[in-house]
Amino acid sequence: QVQLVESGGGLVRTGGSLRLSCAASGSISRINVMGWYRQAPGQKRELVASITSSGITNYADSAKGRFTISRDNVRNAVHLQMNSLKPEDTAVYYCSYSASGVRNVWGQGTQVTVSL
């Protein structure tokens, strides 16, 4: 079983930056995908960015050029550096873990609020 613990959310002004971190523990598959999703009030949960254990990244159009996802395979951690934040980035951000034969695992979520 895999557990995810997120940190790094908070309140920031438009144009500011935040760095989210997620630490995974438990039965980590050597080949896996970790990522960040977000869900704003009344909206569906959507992918922000993901990264495979080999370092292949995928970004939502809204995140391209502003957000950078990275991972540390030794520490089983994934990070999301968010720059040039906008009010529409306000949401609860969830870390995710997926691997073959394993049901997707979610973190508890961390609130990101971007004020005008």
C-alpha positions in Angstrom: 0.0 0.0 0.0 1.2 3.5 -0.8 0.6 6.6 1.3 1.1 10.2 0.1 1.7 13.3 2.3 1.5 16.7 0.7 2.9 20.0 1.9 3.5 23.5 0.7 0.1 25.0 -0.1 -1.0 28.4 1.2 -2.1 31.9 0.3 -0.2 34.0 -2.3 -0.8 37.1 -4.3 -1.2 37.1 -8.1 2.2 36.7 -9.7 3.6 34.9 -6.7 5.1 31.5 -6.4 4.5 28.4 -4.4 6.2 25.0 -4.2 4.2 21.9 -3.4 5.8 18.7 -2.3 4.5 15.2 -1.9 6.3 12.3 -0.1 5.3 8.8 -1.0 5.8 5.8 1.4 5.0 2.2 1.4 5.2 -0.3 -1.5 6.5 1.9 -4.2 6.7 0.3 -7.6 9.9 0.9 -9.5 7.9 2.0 -12.5 5.2 4.5 -11.6 3.7 7.9 -12.4 3.3 10.6 -9.9 1.5 13.8 -10.5 -0.6 16.8 -9.3 -4.3 17.3 -9.9 -6.4 20.2 -8.7 -10.1 20.7 -7.9 -11.7 24.1 -7.6 -15.1 24.5 -6.0 -17.9 23.1 -8.2 -15.3 21.9 -10.8 -14.1 18.5 -11.7 -10.6 17.3 -10.6 -8.2 18.0 -13.4 -4.6 17.1 -14.2 -2.0 19.8 -13.6 1.2 17.9 -14.3 2.6 14.4 -14.1 6.0 12.7 -14.3 7.0 9.1 -14.8 9.7 7.4 -12.8 11.9 7.8 -15.9 11.3 11.6 -15.9 8.8 12.0 -18.7 6.6 15.0 -18.0 3.1 16.0 -19.0 1.5 19.3 -18.4 -2.0 20.8 -18.7 -2.1 23.7 -21.1 -2.9 26.0 -18.2 0.4 24.9 -16.5 2.8 25.1 -19.4 5.4 27.7 -19.0 4.5 28.5 -15.4 4.7 25.2 -13.5 7.5 22.7 -13.3 7.1 19.2 -12.0 10.1 17.3 -10.7 10.8 14.2 -8.7 13.4 12.6 -6.4 13.3 8.8 -6.9 15.6 8.2 -4.0 13.3 10.0 -1.6 10.1 9.0 -3.5 9.0 12.6 -3.6 7.5 14.8 -6.3 7.4 18.6 -6.3 5.5 21.2 -8.2 7.0 24.6 -8.6 4.3 27.1 -9.4 5.3 30.5 -10.7 3.3 33.5 -12.0 0.2 32.3 -10.1 -3.2 33.5 -11.1 -6.5 33.6 -9.2 -7.8 30.9 -11.4 -5.1 28.6 -10.0 -7.0 28.6 -6.7 -7.9 25.1 -5.9 -7.2 22.1 -3.7 -4.2 20.4 -5.1 -3.9 16.6 -4.8 -0.8 14.5 -5.2 -1.4 11.2 -7.1 0.5 7.9 -7.5 -0.3 5.3 -10.1 1.4 2.1 -11.2 0.5 -1.0 -13.2 -1.9 -3.2 -11.3 -2.4 -0.7 -8.5 -5.4 1.5 -7.9 -4.7 5.2 -8.1 -3.6 6.7 -4.8 -4.4 10.2 -3.7 -3.0 12.5 -1.1 -5.2 14.4 1.4 -5.0 17.6 -0.7 -3.5 21.0 0.0 -5.2 24.3 -0.5 -3.7 26.9 -2.8 -5.3 30.3 -2.8 -4.2 33.1 -5.1 -5.5 36.5 -4.2 -5.8 39.5 -6.5 
